[in-house]
């Protein structure tokens, strides 16, 4: 199967705004024209909320969404019942924050389907949880 990178909210925002807080490794993967990336819908919604609140240099939600949708390397993945059920397993329940739990559960679901996944995140709960592979 495929090697896919799950985008966490801050990784996507930091990449698009050119923020130096994004690690070199994360920047390289997101910039790679051959990367296959998955953006959980919950992360997209969270990014829109951050933009709406003015907590990023990205000025416009609609241009942001157009840019994300135009990138053929990014698959926007809806929150499905299967992903929700995966969030209720012992691994999923290790992540206390709901948005992060669904992001991790998206990765777990894809692993269950046979894909190799890494979550691009600096989130310490996800990183130290040891549930999925993290790239940062």
C-alpha positions as CSV (number, residue, x, y, z in Angstrom):
1,X,0.0,0.0,0.0
2,X,1.0,3.7,0.1
3,X,3.0,5.8,2.5
4,X,0.9,8.7,3.5
5,X,1.4,11.7,5.7
6,X,-1.4,13.0,7.9
7,X,-1.4,16.8,8.2
8,X,-2.0,18.2,11.6
9,X,-3.6,21.7,11.6
10,X,-0.6,23.7,12.7
11,X,1.7,21.9,10.2
12,X,-0.5,22.9,7.3
13,X,-1.0,26.5,8.5
14,X,2.7,26.9,9.2
15,X,3.7,25.6,5.8
16,X,1.3,27.8,3.9
17,X,2.3,30.9,5.8
18,X,6.1,30.1,5.7
19,X,6.3,30.0,9.5
20,X,9.8,29.1,10.8
21,X,8.3,27.0,13.5
22,X,7.7,24.3,11.0
23,X,10.6,21.8,11.1
24,X,12.9,21.3,8.2
25,X,11.8,17.7,7.9
26,X,8.1,18.6,7.8
27,X,8.7,21.4,5.3
28,X,10.6,19.0,3.0
29,X,7.8,16.4,3.0
30,X,5.0,18.9,2.5
31,X,7.0,20.6,-0.4
32,X,7.9,17.2,-2.0
33,X,5.8,16.9,-5.2
34,X,5.6,13.1,-4.6
35,X,4.2,13.2,-1.1
36,X,0.8,11.7,-0.6
37,X,-0.9,13.7,2.2
38,X,-4.2,13.3,4.0
39,X,-5.9,16.2,5.6
40,X,-8.6,15.1,8.1
41,X,-11.7,17.2,7.7
42,X,-11.5,18.1,11.4
43,X,-8.0,19.6,10.8
44,X,-9.3,21.6,7.8
45,X,-12.2,22.9,10.0
46,X,-9.8,23.8,12.8
47,X,-7.5,25.6,10.3
48,X,-10.5,27.6,9.0
49,X,-11.4,28.5,12.6
50,X,-7.8,29.7,13.3
51,X,-7.9,31.8,10.1
52,X,-11.3,33.2,11.0
53,X,-10.0,34.3,14.4
54,X,-7.0,36.1,12.9
55,X,-4.5,33.9,14.6
56,X,-2.4,33.3,11.5
57,X,-1.0,35.5,8.7
58,X,-3.3,33.7,6.2
59,X,-5.8,36.4,5.4
60,X,-8.7,34.6,3.7
61,X,-10.4,31.3,4.3
62,X,-11.7,31.0,0.8
63,X,-8.3,31.4,-0.9
64,X,-6.9,29.0,1.7
65,X,-9.5,26.4,0.9
66,X,-9.0,26.9,-2.8
67,X,-5.3,26.4,-2.4
68,X,-5.7,23.2,-0.4
69,X,-8.3,21.7,-2.7
70,X,-6.1,22.5,-5.8
71,X,-3.2,20.5,-4.4
72,X,-3.6,17.1,-6.0
73,X,-1.3,15.6,-3.4
74,X,-3.7,16.3,-0.5
75,X,-6.7,14.1,0.1
76,X,-9.3,15.6,2.4
77,X,-10.6,12.8,4.5
78,X,-14.1,13.1,6.1
79,X,-14.8,12.0,9.6
80,X,-16.5,8.7,8.9
81,X,-18.2,6.3,11.3
82,X,-15.3,3.9,10.9
83,X,-12.8,6.6,12.0
84,X,-15.1,7.6,14.8
85,X,-15.2,3.9,16.0
86,X,-11.4,3.8,15.8
87,X,-11.3,6.8,18.1
88,X,-13.1,4.8,20.7
89,X,-10.4,2.0,20.8
90,X,-7.8,2.0,23.6
91,X,-5.3,3.6,21.2
92,X,-7.7,6.4,20.2
93,X,-8.8,7.1,23.8
94,X,-5.1,7.8,24.7
95,X,-5.5,11.2,23.0
96,X,-7.6,13.3,25.3
97,X,-8.3,16.3,23.0
98,X,-11.1,15.5,20.5
99,X,-9.6,17.1,17.4
100,X,-6.3,15.4,17.9
101,X,-8.0,12.1,18.7
102,X,-9.8,12.2,15.3
103,X,-6.5,13.2,13.5
104,X,-4.7,10.2,15.1
105,X,-7.7,7.9,14.5
106,X,-7.6,8.9,10.8
107,X,-4.1,7.6,10.8
108,X,-5.0,4.4,12.6
109,X,-7.9,3.8,10.2
110,X,-5.5,4.1,7.2
111,X,-3.0,1.8,8.9
112,X,-5.8,-0.7,9.3
113,X,-6.3,-0.5,5.5
114,X,-2.7,-1.3,5.0
115,X,-1.2,2.1,4.4
116,X,2.0,3.3,6.2
117,X,1.3,6.6,7.9
118,X,3.2,9.3,9.6
119,X,1.5,12.3,11.3
120,X,3.2,15.6,10.6
121,X,2.9,17.3,14.0
122,X,4.7,19.0,16.8
123,X,1.9,18.1,19.2
124,X,3.5,16.7,22.3
125,X,0.5,14.5,23.3
126,X,0.5,12.8,19.9
127,X,4.3,12.6,19.8
128,X,4.7,11.1,23.3
129,X,1.6,8.9,23.0
130,X,3.6,6.4,20.9
131,X,0.4,5.4,19.1
132,X,1.4,6.4,15.5
133,X,4.6,7.3,13.8
134,X,5.3,11.1,13.9
135,X,7.4,13.2,11.6
136,X,8.7,16.5,12.9
